[in-house]
Amino acid sequence: MQTQCLCKADWKMHQIGDPTMIKAVVPGSVYGDLLREGKMEDPFWKDNEDKACALMENDFEYIGTFKMDENMMNNDHVVLHFDGIDTLADITLNGKKIASTNNMHRTYEFEVKDLLKGDNEIKVYLHSPNKFIYEMSKEYPTIGSSDAMPGFMHLRKAHCMFGWDWGAHLPDAGIWKPVSLRAFSDARIDSVLVLQDHKKNAVKLEFKPDLLLYDNTTEEDVKIKYTVTTPDGKEIAVEGCQAEITDPEIWWPNGYGKQPLYTVTAVLTKGGKELDRWERKIGLRTVTMSREPLDIGGEEFCAMVNGVKIFSMGADYIPEDHLLGRVTPEVTRKLLEKAAWANHNCIRVWGGGHYPTDWFYDICDELGLLVWQDFMFACSMYELTPEFEANIKEEFKDNIKRLRHHASLSLLCGNNEMEMFTKFRTWVSKESEIRDYIIMYEKIIPDMVRELAPQTFYWPASPSSGGSFDEPDSPDRGDQHYWEVWHGNKPFSEYRKYLFRYCSEFGFQSFPSEKTVETFTDDPDDKNIFSYIMERHQRNGAANGKIMNYMQQTYRYPTDFSTLIYASQLLQADGIRYGVEHFRRNRGVCMGAVVWQLNDIWPVASWASIDYSGRLKALHYYEKRFFAPIMISCEEEGMVTMGKALNDYPKDFNKSIRLAVANESMKDEKLTVHWALRNADASVVKEEATEIEVKALSTTWLDKVDMSDIKIFDQYISYDVCRGDEVLSSGTVNLAMPKYFHYENPNLKLSVD
Ligand code: BMA
């Protein structure tokens, strides 16, 4: 197959009604082009979002001119191939309309050989997404998340482009992925399914090609030859469509081993002539979710990789930018490296965005981040008309085939939160939507996954206990979205009331760094969290007040904007730490802590641990600590909390600590645990050291230590765990809220030379 990339064509674009053409970049977007050419203001600046959103009431047109690579015409077929168009487009080639599109999650391909000449002109007319969803919602006022513009669910376009509780209303449009001409004769390789059979010291690979055959070509007319290359470039013998790899280098998630990648190449020939070639990197591993019954009741829900049950640690991923054209492999790599740096071993791609581009999964393969992949349905009901069904089936086929070979792909999930919301009739407007729910997520998708990716685990929804509306929100089975802390205003201590099997969402908001705030306003008057501009960059109802409510339970009043931002980040970090340490102490029952959320789509107050500018919030540094393979934590009793005057406490109110060391590594460890009761100036009142053994992949609890003598406002407890002299993990605990503690002024001085 011959390919001519059309990204380098001479692309121009204009708003319909305005004949002035401006330079355009493909792949890219309307906002991206208008911004670069000075035709619109930064949509993230102050409240420019409103103007930018209104722009999308208009239609836009992209026009590309290119010279055809004449050699292509020697082939029997030439197709125009779009990796992705966002979203409602009419495509014309040399004056002839060839197709319309309506799904940004699909790839599209059209036969165009008869239309091509030396000089060509391609036009992509993009219809206003705003008008479309507005009209559709009049026709069928389906309900869903009110954070997004009404009708968002009627278009197969990343839902969060229409707004979310962390996202602006910026429904950009464009040719968001590469476009090319592809020329071929007789046959092509659509994709290859690579099956793995793991035995002792050997992995058998089996290749199942999906061929596209043309003009009476039969499978007998063509040959396909496979090559497998080891990570260090040695070729492995392949017999027909099978290969046996002895002494295989096994792929592991981050923290459990290396991420060696083998290369599989398939070459299709006819009469000795190469027709097409397919090449991908794979990792040798098995991965599934284990759901064994547990002694305490319910069942476990944990990732099992190469037969080893691992504790999933990571965060939820949302689209990286409202302007899709700005996301490059470099941008994604920086983000994912930060995740791996903070000891993440998994990442959940949330269902209200888009399926990430190939490089996202390539990088996850390299870094050892297990991908939990939602299908792109979130917080809404969908009407399963025949057209919609045909459309989404193509979307599933495209994406399952695109992703299935990746070492990192660990789970495919039907949707975000819809089993729960359907069960509770939250957004159901017609009974038929419930039937459609079952057909989509419990019939169509699993059938397709079984057929196209038979070795990938399918889960009907997040959260779920396995489907059929059987307690989708159960804390004792399946995954859980726990939002009583934050949305439910419950204190952080509430986390300890549960032993969730796998928390796939829980989170707490904070403000982005002040420097990031300065990317959207330069007015000192805006630097107040209740200012109009700060509230426009906060999309979760009264959340700024909510941050302040939690803050007053914990810290003293922050007296200026910078301190408030800093305190909000500490509060977020401490709250999530409180939850994760509890989950890891209870390893074996709890086997997953996936924090909502990793990243931001624009500069905004949110649950992210990395803000839009890429700055780490305090939470991300804390994640590095509480997701460390060896981690010590303290279950304290007797914290004096908000609203309890000291003399309200019963005299015998227990004060104690109980330390635990979690070992998420594959090695048994002999370690030393120290704790010390200290005065505010760090001087030691009493201390103790204990030798312990912590088996690989387990948690060891130490005995409870009575602390009834502690002066809670003047003394605190420090603890650490060491291997020899090396401190592997450490922490401190107060039994009074930080706001009540009599901190010693450390008299720190800073000088800059
Ligand atoms: C979850 C997610 C998102 C949302 C987040 C914070 O429910 O699935 O829809 O942004 O909570 O509210």
Residues whose N, C-alpha, C, O or C-beta is under 5 A from the ligand:
A	BS01	BMA	D165 N416
